[in-house]
Amino acid sequence: MSAPNEGRQSPPPQDQSDAQAGKTAGGKLDKSEDKNEDKENQLEGLESNPKHILEDEADKKTSKTMN
């Protein structure tokens, strides 16, 4: 091999494992119909942009009035 670090080279294609060759395990796709319904149920009741935990304290500290 002509690379300076020959131990770091990929093996030839015929010697590669399935993970090295980029092959995926077949037949393991989840095709259930209820997945989309479950996703929608998880989002119910959530605010689109929730308030940060320290937002009230930051407003108090940066306000011009003294309390």
HELIX and SHEET records of a PDB file:
HELIX    1   1 GLU A    6  ARG A    8  5                                   3    
HELIX    2   2 PRO A   13  ASP A   15  5                                   3    
HELIX    3   3 ASP A   18  ALA A   21  1                                   4    
HELIX    4   4 LYS A   35  LEU A   43  1                                   9    
HELIX    5   5 GLU A   55  THR A   62  1                                   8    
END                                                                             
